[in-house]
Amino acid sequence: MKNVPTIGMIVFLWVVSFGCGEPEGPDFRPGGGGGSPGGNQNWLIPEAEVFDGGPGKDGIPALNEPLFVDADEIDYLSDEDLVLGYAVDGQAKAYPHKILDWHEIINDEVANTSLAVIYCPLTGTGIGWDREVSAGKTTFGVSGLLYNTNVIPYDRLTDSNWSQMRFEAVNGDLIGEKPEVISLIETSWSTWKEIYPDTRVVSRETGHNRNYSNYPYGDYKTNHSSLLFPVSKSDNRLPAKERVLGIMKGANAKVYPLNRFAGETQLIADNFQGSPIVVIGSKDANILVALNRELPDGTELELVLAGEANNPWLLKDQEGNRWNLFGKAVSGPREGESLEAIPQMMGFWFSWPPFFEGIEIYE
């Protein structure tokens, strides 16, 4: 499955993608590793497997304080385009892949949440981190380094390097620290608008010269044999680029392939690491979400679709509560309560085995 391109191939890819806006090609080091971390040279991961992606530190510019517009003002997204969405305290925001493919990190504020949206185009994984770390509130940038072809963000407060899929700082002053994870929902633009019609969306007026209509990695998303950098472990139980929802608890993970949710919306009751969960999914709507079914008081919920025409994605339980897809009770006797969050994100199948030993696949 490993297919590491030549330097010439990668340079060509970047030149075509950036055009005259970014005239200088990258200086990749395939087969080398280590990059240019600077500062503390101790790593929690094998330093020889840390690759310099080429553009350099901040060569892929993270967005800070991005401009948002209403959904009806957006003209660069089609209904099937993917977005990462977050909603809290009456605010909903969408972070389109078309923006994240070029910037990878968006530092934002949503209600009282200091949110960093961390997305890796090479592994297809997107997650939210709280920007409050032990050293204070920070923003994250793109270090230019990769581990198992997955993005390594750095925090601008201490210059520590973090691994997205390990969920921890792997180098620097904050080594070993884990961020507070904020699970996002990845779905199509049409589905997100259906759930949150009043959503705000990142504008393509970013202050950077990028062609947001152009995907910068060619056929990468659909070519199962194409990886730009090596991974430490491969697993052929699924096609490499098949999209799956991964849920995590410590060193354990389980994935749910989107293809298993063909047709109408399905709810699957399951157990993960001793916890009862439910997975809601629809390939047609391009959405997969996992929720914990057990409340802090030990009550195990029986969740089904509420069947409400104005919000077909609400769930109801045996107590008469209505729950949204972020696990918050929006009506009923438990209104305002939240289910314990399950760290989760969508991603390409190949990206999971290198990070999680003995990973399960839902059949």
C-alpha positions as a Markdown table, in Angstrom:
| # | Residue | x | y | z |
|---|---|---|---|---|
| 1 | Met | 0.0 | 0.0 | 0.0 |
| 2 | Lys | 2.9 | 2.3 | 0.5 |
| 3 | Asn | 3.6 | 4.5 | -2.4 |
| 4 | Val | 6.0 | 7.3 | -1.8 |
| 5 | Pro | 6.3 | 9.6 | -4.8 |
| 6 | Thr | 9.6 | 11.0 | -6.0 |
| 7 | Ile | 10.5 | 14.6 | -5.1 |
| 8 | Gly | 9.8 | 15.7 | -8.6 |
| 9 | Met | 6.3 | 14.3 | -8.5 |
| 10 | Ile | 5.5 | 16.1 | -5.2 |
| 11 | Val | 7.0 | 19.4 | -6.4 |
| 12 | Phe | 4.9 | 19.2 | -9.6 |
| 13 | Leu | 1.8 | 18.6 | -7.5 |
| 14 | Trp | 2.4 | 21.7 | -5.4 |
| 15 | Val | 3.3 | 23.9 | -8.3 |
| 16 | Val | 0.1 | 22.9 | -10.1 |
| 17 | Ser | -1.9 | 23.4 | -6.9 |
| 18 | Phe | -0.6 | 26.8 | -5.9 |
| 19 | Gly | 0.1 | 28.3 | -9.3 |
| 20 | Cys | 1.8 | 31.7 | -9.3 |
| 21 | Gly | 0.5 | 32.4 | -5.8 |
| 22 | Glu | 3.1 | 30.2 | -4.3 |
| 23 | Pro | 6.0 | 30.0 | -6.8 |
| 24 | Glu | 8.5 | 28.0 | -4.7 |
| 25 | Gly | 8.3 | 24.2 | -4.6 |
| 26 | Pro | 8.8 | 22.3 | -1.4 |
| 27 | Asp | 11.9 | 20.7 | -0.1 |
| 28 | Phe | 10.7 | 17.2 | 0.8 |
| 29 | Arg | 12.8 | 14.6 | 2.5 |
| 30 | Pro | 11.1 | 11.3 | 1.7 |
| 31 | Gly | 12.8 | 8.4 | 3.6 |
| 32 | Gly | 14.6 | 10.7 | 5.9 |
| 33 | Gly | 12.6 | 12.1 | 8.8 |
| 34 | Gly | 13.2 | 14.3 | 11.7 |
| 35 | Gly | 12.3 | 17.5 | 9.9 |
| 36 | Ser | 13.4 | 20.7 | 11.7 |
| 37 | Pro | 11.7 | 20.6 | 15.1 |
| 38 | Gly | 14.1 | 22.9 | 16.9 |
| 39 | Gly | 14.2 | 23.4 | 20.6 |
| 40 | Asn | 13.6 | 20.3 | 22.6 |
| 41 | Gln | 14.8 | 17.3 | 20.6 |
| 42 | Asn | 13.0 | 14.7 | 22.8 |
| 43 | Trp | 10.1 | 13.0 | 21.0 |
| 44 | Leu | 7.3 | 10.6 | 22.2 |
| 45 | Ile | 7.3 | 9.2 | 18.7 |
| 46 | Pro | 10.1 | 7.7 | 16.6 |
| 47 | Glu | 12.0 | 10.8 | 15.3 |
| 48 | Ala | 13.0 | 8.9 | 12.2 |
| 49 | Glu | 9.3 | 8.6 | 11.3 |
| 50 | Val | 8.7 | 12.4 | 11.5 |
| 51 | Phe | 8.8 | 13.7 | 8.0 |
| 52 | Asp | 9.3 | 17.2 | 6.7 |
| 53 | Gly | 6.3 | 17.7 | 4.4 |
| 54 | Gly | 8.0 | 20.4 | 2.4 |
| 55 | Pro | 6.3 | 23.8 | 2.7 |
| 56 | Gly | 8.0 | 24.5 | 6.1 |
| 57 | Lys | 6.6 | 25.9 | 9.3 |
| 58 | Asp | 3.6 | 28.0 | 8.5 |
| 59 | Gly | 4.1 | 27.3 | 4.8 |
| 60 | Ile | 0.5 | 26.1 | 5.0 |
| 61 | Pro | -1.0 | 29.1 | 6.8 |
| 62 | Ala | -3.5 | 28.4 | 9.5 |
| 63 | Leu | -6.5 | 30.8 | 9.7 |
| 64 | Asn | -7.0 | 33.0 | 12.7 |
| 65 | Glu | -10.2 | 34.9 | 13.3 |
| 66 | Pro | -11.7 | 33.8 | 10.0 |
| 67 | Leu | -14.5 | 35.7 | 8.4 |
| 68 | Phe | -17.9 | 34.0 | 8.5 |
| 69 | Val | -21.0 | 34.6 | 6.4 |
| 70 | Asp | -24.6 | 33.3 | 6.4 |
| 71 | Ala | -25.3 | 30.1 | 4.5 |
| 72 | Asp | -27.3 | 31.9 | 1.8 |
| 73 | Glu | -24.3 | 34.0 | 0.9 |
| 74 | Ile | -22.1 | 31.0 | 0.1 |
| 75 | Asp | -21.5 | 30.5 | -3.6 |
| 76 | Tyr | -18.4 | 28.3 | -3.5 |
| 77 | Leu | -19.9 | 25.1 | -2.0 |
| 78 | Ser | -22.1 | 22.5 | -3.7 |
| 79 | Asp | -24.5 | 20.4 | -1.7 |
| 80 | Glu | -22.2 | 17.3 | -1.7 |
| 81 | Asp | -19.1 | 19.2 | -0.5 |
| 82 | Leu | -17.9 | 18.1 | 2.9 |
| 83 | Val | -17.8 | 20.4 | 6.0 |
| 84 | Leu | -16.8 | 20.0 | 9.6 |
| 85 | Gly | -19.6 | 21.5 | 11.8 |
| 86 | Tyr | -19.8 | 22.6 | 15.4 |
| 87 | Ala | -22.8 | 23.9 | 17.3 |
| 88 | Val | -23.0 | 25.1 | 20.9 |
| 89 | Asp | -25.2 | 27.5 | 22.9 |
| 90 | Gly | -27.3 | 28.4 | 19.9 |
| 91 | Gln | -24.4 | 29.0 | 17.5 |
| 92 | Ala | -23.6 | 26.8 | 14.6 |
| 93 | Lys | -20.5 | 27.1 | 12.3 |
| 94 | Ala | -19.3 | 25.2 | 9.3 |
| 95 | Tyr | -15.7 | 24.8 | 8.3 |
| 96 | Pro | -15.6 | 23.5 | 4.7 |
| 97 | His | -13.0 | 21.0 | 3.5 |
| 98 | Lys | -12.5 | 23.3 | 0.5 |
| 99 | Ile | -10.9 | 25.8 | 2.9 |
| 100 | Leu | -9.3 | 23.3 | 5.2 |
| 101 | Asp | -7.6 | 21.5 | 2.3 |
| 102 | Trp | -5.4 | 24.7 | 1.9 |
| 103 | His | -5.1 | 25.8 | 5.5 |
| 104 | Glu | -5.5 | 22.6 | 7.7 |
| 105 | Ile | -6.1 | 24.6 | 10.9 |
| 106 | Ile | -8.7 | 27.2 | 11.8 |
| 107 | Asn | -8.4 | 29.0 | 15.2 |
| 108 | Asp | -11.9 | 30.3 | 16.2 |
| 109 | Glu | -14.2 | 31.3 | 19.0 |
| 110 | Val | -17.6 | 29.7 | 19.2 |
| 111 | Ala | -19.8 | 31.1 | 22.0 |
| 112 | Asn | -17.4 | 30.6 | 25.0 |
| 113 | Thr | -15.4 | 27.9 | 23.4 |
| 114 | Ser | -11.8 | 28.6 | 22.2 |
| 115 | Leu | -11.8 | 26.1 | 19.3 |
| 116 | Ala | -9.0 | 24.9 | 17.0 |
| 117 | Val | -10.3 | 22.9 | 14.0 |
| 118 | Ile | -7.4 | 20.6 | 13.1 |
| 119 | Tyr | -7.8 | 18.9 | 9.7 |
| 120 | Cys | -5.3 | 16.7 | 7.8 |
| 121 | Pro | -6.0 | 16.3 | 4.1 |
| 122 | Leu | -3.6 | 13.4 | 3.8 |
| 123 | Thr | -5.4 | 11.2 | 6.4 |
| 124 | Gly | -8.9 | 12.8 | 5.9 |
| 125 | Thr | -9.2 | 13.4 | 9.7 |
| 126 | Gly | -10.8 | 16.4 | 11.3 |
| 127 | Ile | -11.2 | 17.1 | 15.0 |
| 128 | Gly | -11.6 | 20.1 | 17.4 |
| 129 | Trp | -9.3 | 20.9 | 20.2 |
| 130 | Asp | -9.8 | 23.4 | 23.0 |
| 131 | Arg | -7.1 | 26.1 | 22.6 |
| 132 | Glu | -6.8 | 26.4 | 26.4 |
| 133 | Val | -3.7 | 24.3 | 27.3 |
| 134 | Ser | -1.8 | 24.2 | 30.6 |
| 135 | Ala | 0.4 | 27.1 | 29.6 |
| 136 | Gly | -2.6 | 29.3 | 28.7 |
| 137 | Lys | -4.8 | 30.1 | 25.7 |
| 138 | Thr | -3.0 | 29.5 | 22.4 |
| 139 | Thr | -3.5 | 29.3 | 18.7 |
| 140 | Phe | -2.2 | 26.4 | 16.6 |
| 141 | Gly | -0.2 | 26.5 | 13.4 |
| 142 | Val | 1.0 | 24.0 | 10.8 |
| 143 | Ser | 4.5 | 22.8 | 11.7 |
| 144 | Gly | 5.2 | 21.3 | 8.2 |
| 145 | Leu | 6.0 | 18.0 | 9.9 |
| 146 | Leu | 4.1 | 14.7 | 9.5 |
| 147 | Tyr | 3.9 | 11.5 | 11.4 |
| 148 | Asn | 2.3 | 8.5 | 9.7 |
| 149 | Thr | 1.4 | 11.0 | 7.0 |
| 150 | Asn | -0.7 | 12.8 | 9.6 |
| 151 | Val | -0.4 | 16.5 | 10.5 |
| 152 | Ile | 1.7 | 17.7 | 13.4 |
| 153 | Pro | 0.3 | 21.1 | 14.6 |
| 154 | Tyr | 2.4 | 23.3 | 16.9 |
| 155 | Asp | 1.1 | 25.6 | 19.6 |
| 156 | Arg | 2.3 | 29.2 | 19.3 |
| 157 | Leu | 2.5 | 29.7 | 23.0 |
| 158 | Thr | 5.3 | 27.2 | 23.7 |
| 159 | Asp | 6.2 | 26.0 | 20.2 |
| 160 | Ser | 5.5 | 22.4 | 21.2 |
| 161 | Asn | 4.6 | 19.9 | 18.5 |
| 162 | Trp | 1.4 | 17.9 | 18.7 |
| 163 | Ser | 0.2 | 14.8 | 16.9 |
| 164 | Gln | -3.4 | 15.1 | 15.7 |
| 165 | Met | -4.2 | 11.4 | 15.8 |
| 166 | Arg | -2.3 | 10.7 | 19.0 |
| 167 | Phe | -4.1 | 13.6 | 20.7 |
| 168 | Glu | -1.1 | 14.8 | 22.6 |
| 169 | Ala | 2.0 | 16.9 | 22.5 |
| 170 | Val | 4.9 | 14.8 | 21.2 |
| 171 | Asn | 7.7 | 17.2 | 21.4 |
| 172 | Gly | 8.6 | 20.4 | 23.3 |
| 173 | Asp | 7.8 | 22.0 | 26.6 |
| 174 | Leu | 4.3 | 20.5 | 26.8 |
| 175 | Ile | 5.4 | 17.0 | 25.8 |
| 176 | Gly | 2.9 | 14.4 | 27.0 |
| 177 | Glu | 0.0 | 16.8 | 27.5 |
| 178 | Lys | -3.3 | 15.9 | 25.9 |
| 179 | Pro | -5.7 | 18.6 | 24.5 |
| 180 | Glu | -9.4 | 18.7 | 25.5 |
| 181 | Val | -11.1 | 17.1 | 22.5 |
| 182 | Ile | -14.1 | 18.8 | 20.9 |
| 183 | Ser | -15.8 | 16.4 | 18.6 |
| 184 | Leu | -17.1 | 17.9 | 15.3 |
| 185 | Ile | -19.6 | 16.5 | 12.8 |
| 186 | Glu | -18.3 | 15.8 | 9.3 |
| 187 | Thr | -21.1 | 15.8 | 6.8 |
| 188 | Ser | -22.2 | 17.2 | 3.4 |
| 189 | Trp | -23.0 | 20.9 | 3.1 |
| 190 | Ser | -26.7 | 20.0 | 2.3 |
| 191 | Thr | -27.1 | 17.8 | 5.5 |
| 192 | Trp | -25.5 | 20.4 | 7.7 |
| 193 | Lys | -27.8 | 23.1 | 6.4 |
| 194 | Glu | -30.7 | 20.8 | 7.0 |
| 195 | Ile | -29.7 | 20.4 | 10.6 |
| 196 | Tyr | -28.6 | 24.0 | 11.2 |
| 197 | Pro | -30.2 | 26.3 | 8.7 |
| 198 | Asp | -29.0 | 29.4 | 10.5 |
| 199 | Thr | -25.3 | 28.2 | 10.4 |
| 200 | Arg | -22.5 | 30.5 | 9.7 |
| 201 | Val | -19.8 | 29.4 | 7.2 |
| 202 | Val | -16.1 | 30.3 | 6.7 |
| 203 | Ser | -15.9 | 32.8 | 3.8 |
| 204 | Arg | -13.4 | 32.2 | 1.1 |
| 205 | Glu | -12.2 | 35.8 | 1.7 |
| 206 | Thr | -9.3 | 34.5 | 3.8 |
| 207 | Gly | -6.7 | 37.1 | 2.9 |
| 208 | His | -4.7 | 34.4 | 1.1 |
| 209 | Asn | -4.4 | 33.8 | -2.7 |
| 210 | Arg | -5.8 | 30.3 | -3.0 |
| 211 | Asn | -8.0 | 28.6 | -5.6 |
| 212 | Tyr | -10.5 | 27.1 | -3.2 |
| 213 | Ser | -12.4 | 25.5 | -6.1 |
| 214 | Asn | -9.4 | 23.4 | -6.8 |
| 215 | Tyr | -8.5 | 20.3 | -4.7 |
| 216 | Pro | -4.7 | 20.5 | -4.3 |
| 217 | Tyr | -3.9 | 16.8 | -4.2 |
| 218 | Gly | -5.1 | 15.4 | -7.5 |
| 219 | Asp | -6.8 | 12.0 | -7.3 |
| 220 | Tyr | -5.4 | 11.4 | -3.8 |
| 221 | Lys | -8.9 | 11.0 | -2.2 |
| 222 | Thr | -9.9 | 8.1 | -4.5 |
| 223 | Asn | -6.6 | 6.5 | -5.4 |
| 224 | His | -6.2 | 3.7 | -2.9 |
| 225 | Ser | -2.6 | 3.0 | -3.8 |
| 226 | Ser | -1.5 | 6.7 | -3.4 |
| 227 | Leu | 0.2 | 7.7 | -0.2 |
| 228 | Leu | 2.5 | 10.7 | -0.2 |
| 229 | Phe | 4.5 | 9.5 | 2.9 |
| 230 | Pro | 5.1 | 6.2 | 4.6 |
| 231 | Val | 3.0 | 4.8 | 7.4 |
| 232 | Ser | 4.3 | 2.4 | 10.0 |
| 233 | Lys | 1.6 | -0.2 | 9.6 |
| 234 | Ser | -0.8 | -1.2 | 6.9 |
| 235 | Asp | -4.1 | -3.2 | 7.1 |
| 236 | Asn | -5.9 | -4.4 | 4.0 |
| 237 | Arg | -9.2 | -5.3 | 5.7 |
| 238 | Leu | -10.7 | -2.3 | 4.0 |
| 239 | Pro | -9.7 | -0.2 | 0.9 |
| 240 | Ala | -7.1 | 2.4 | 2.0 |
| 241 | Lys | -9.2 | 5.5 | 1.3 |
| 242 | Glu | -12.5 | 4.2 | 2.5 |
| 243 | Arg | -14.1 | 6.7 | 4.8 |
| 244 | Val | -14.8 | 5.5 | 8.3 |
| 245 | Leu | -15.9 | 7.0 | 11.6 |
| 246 | Gly | -13.4 | 6.2 | 14.3 |
| 247 | Ile | -14.2 | 6.3 | 18.0 |
| 248 | Met | -11.5 | 6.3 | 20.6 |
| 249 | Lys | -10.9 | 5.5 | 24.2 |
| 250 | Gly | -7.3 | 5.6 | 25.4 |
| 251 | Ala | -5.2 | 3.4 | 23.2 |
| 252 | Asn | -8.3 | 1.6 | 21.8 |
| 253 | Ala | -10.4 | 2.5 | 18.7 |
| 254 | Lys | -13.2 | 1.1 | 16.6 |
| 255 | Val | -14.2 | 2.2 | 13.1 |
| 256 | Tyr | -17.6 | 2.2 | 11.4 |
| 257 | Pro | -17.4 | 2.3 | 7.6 |
| 258 | Leu | -19.7 | 4.8 | 6.0 |
| 259 | Asn | -20.5 | 2.2 | 3.3 |
| 260 | Arg | -22.2 | 0.0 | 5.9 |
| 261 | Phe | -24.9 | 2.7 | 6.3 |
| 262 | Ala | -26.3 | 2.6 | 2.8 |
| 263 | Gly | -29.9 | 3.7 | 2.2 |
| 264 | Glu | -32.1 | 5.3 | 4.9 |
| 265 | Thr | -30.7 | 6.6 | 8.2 |
| 266 | Gln | -29.7 | 3.7 | 10.5 |
| 267 | Leu | -29.3 | 3.6 | 14.2 |
| 268 | Ile | -27.0 | 0.8 | 15.5 |
| 269 | Ala | -26.8 | 0.0 | 19.2 |
| 270 | Asp | -23.3 | -1.2 | 20.0 |
| 271 | Asn | -20.8 | -1.5 | 22.9 |
| 272 | Phe | -17.3 | 0.0 | 22.9 |
| 273 | Gln | -14.9 | -0.7 | 25.8 |
| 274 | Gly | -17.7 | -1.6 | 28.1 |
| 275 | Ser | -19.8 | 1.5 | 27.3 |
| 276 | Pro | -23.2 | 1.3 | 25.5 |
| 277 | Ile | -23.3 | 3.6 | 22.4 |
| 278 | Val | -25.4 | 4.3 | 19.4 |
| 279 | Val | -24.1 | 5.1 | 15.9 |
| 280 | Ile | -26.4 | 7.2 | 13.7 |
| 281 | Gly | -25.5 | 7.1 | 10.0 |
| 282 | Ser | -26.6 | 7.5 | 6.4 |
| 283 | Lys | -24.4 | 7.2 | 3.4 |
| 284 | Asp | -26.9 | 9.1 | 1.3 |
| 285 | Ala | -26.7 | 12.1 | 3.8 |
| 286 | Asn | -23.0 | 11.5 | 4.2 |
| 287 | Ile | -23.0 | 11.5 | 8.0 |
| 288 | Leu | -21.9 | 9.2 | 10.8 |
| 289 | Val | -22.1 | 10.1 | 14.5 |
| 290 | Ala | -21.6 | 8.1 | 17.7 |
| 291 | Leu | -23.3 | 8.9 | 21.0 |
| 292 | Asn | -22.9 | 7.5 | 24.5 |
| 293 | Arg | -26.2 | 5.8 | 25.6 |
| 294 | Glu | -25.3 | 5.8 | 29.3 |
| 295 | Leu | -26.0 | 8.8 | 31.5 |
| 296 | Pro | -23.8 | 9.7 | 34.5 |
| 297 | Asp | -26.5 | 8.4 | 36.9 |
| 298 | Gly | -26.2 | 5.0 | 35.2 |
| 299 | Thr | -29.4 | 5.2 | 33.2 |
| 300 | Glu | -29.1 | 3.5 | 29.8 |
| 301 | Leu | -31.0 | 5.3 | 27.1 |
| 302 | Glu | -33.0 | 3.6 | 24.4 |
| 303 | Leu | -32.5 | 6.1 | 21.5 |
| 304 | Val | -34.5 | 6.2 | 18.3 |
| 305 | Leu | -35.1 | 8.8 | 15.7 |
| 306 | Ala | -37.7 | 11.3 | 16.9 |
| 307 | Gly | -39.3 | 11.6 | 13.5 |
| 308 | Glu | -39.8 | 15.3 | 13.6 |
| 309 | Ala | -40.2 | 16.9 | 10.2 |
| 310 | Asn | -38.5 | 20.2 | 11.1 |
| 311 | Asn | -35.4 | 18.3 | 12.4 |
| 312 | Pro | -35.2 | 14.7 | 11.1 |
| 313 | Trp | -31.9 | 14.2 | 13.0 |
| 314 | Leu | -33.3 | 14.6 | 16.6 |
| 315 | Leu | -33.3 | 11.5 | 18.7 |
| 316 | Lys | -35.8 | 10.6 | 21.5 |
| 317 | Asp | -35.5 | 8.3 | 24.5 |
| 318 | Gln | -37.8 | 6.3 | 26.8 |
| 319 | Glu | -38.0 | 9.3 | 29.2 |
| 320 | Gly | -39.4 | 11.7 | 26.6 |
| 321 | Asn | -36.2 | 13.6 | 26.0 |
| 322 | Arg | -35.0 | 14.9 | 22.6 |
| 323 | Trp | -31.3 | 14.8 | 22.0 |
| 324 | Asn | -29.3 | 16.5 | 19.2 |
| 325 | Leu | -26.3 | 14.9 | 17.4 |
| 326 | Phe | -23.9 | 16.6 | 19.7 |
| 327 | Gly | -25.5 | 14.7 | 22.6 |
| 328 | Lys | -27.3 | 17.5 | 24.2 |
| 329 | Ala | -30.9 | 17.3 | 25.5 |
| 330 | Val | -32.9 | 20.1 | 23.8 |
| 331 | Ser | -36.2 | 19.2 | 25.4 |
| 332 | Gly | -37.7 | 16.9 | 28.0 |
| 333 | Pro | -37.1 | 16.3 | 31.7 |
| 334 | Arg | -33.3 | 16.3 | 31.1 |
| 335 | Glu | -33.2 | 19.5 | 28.9 |
| 336 | Gly | -29.8 | 21.1 | 29.1 |
| 337 | Glu | -28.0 | 17.9 | 30.1 |
| 338 | Ser | -25.3 | 16.4 | 27.9 |
| 339 | Leu | -24.2 | 12.9 | 27.2 |
| 340 | Glu | -20.6 | 12.1 | 27.9 |
| 341 | Ala | -18.7 | 12.9 | 24.6 |
| 342 | Ile | -17.1 | 10.1 | 22.7 |
| 343 | Pro | -13.8 | 11.3 | 20.9 |
| 344 | Gln | -14.5 | 10.6 | 17.3 |
| 345 | Met | -13.7 | 11.7 | 13.8 |
| 346 | Met | -14.1 | 10.6 | 10.2 |
| 347 | Gly | -11.0 | 9.6 | 8.2 |
| 348 | Phe | -9.5 | 7.4 | 5.6 |
| 349 | Trp | -9.2 | 3.8 | 6.8 |
| 350 | Phe | -5.5 | 3.5 | 6.2 |
| 351 | Ser | -4.8 | 6.2 | 8.8 |
| 352 | Trp | -6.1 | 4.3 | 11.8 |
| 353 | Pro | -4.0 | 1.1 | 12.1 |
| 354 | Pro | -0.7 | 3.0 | 12.6 |
| 355 | Phe | -2.1 | 4.7 | 15.6 |
| 356 | Phe | -4.3 | 2.1 | 17.3 |
| 357 | Glu | -3.2 | -1.5 | 17.9 |
| 358 | Gly | -5.8 | -4.2 | 17.3 |
| 359 | Ile | -8.4 | -1.8 | 15.9 |
| 360 | Glu | -11.9 | -3.2 | 15.5 |
| 361 | Ile | -14.1 | -2.8 | 12.4 |
| 362 | Tyr | -17.8 | -2.8 | 12.8 |
| 363 | Glu | -19.3 | -5.5 | 10.5 |
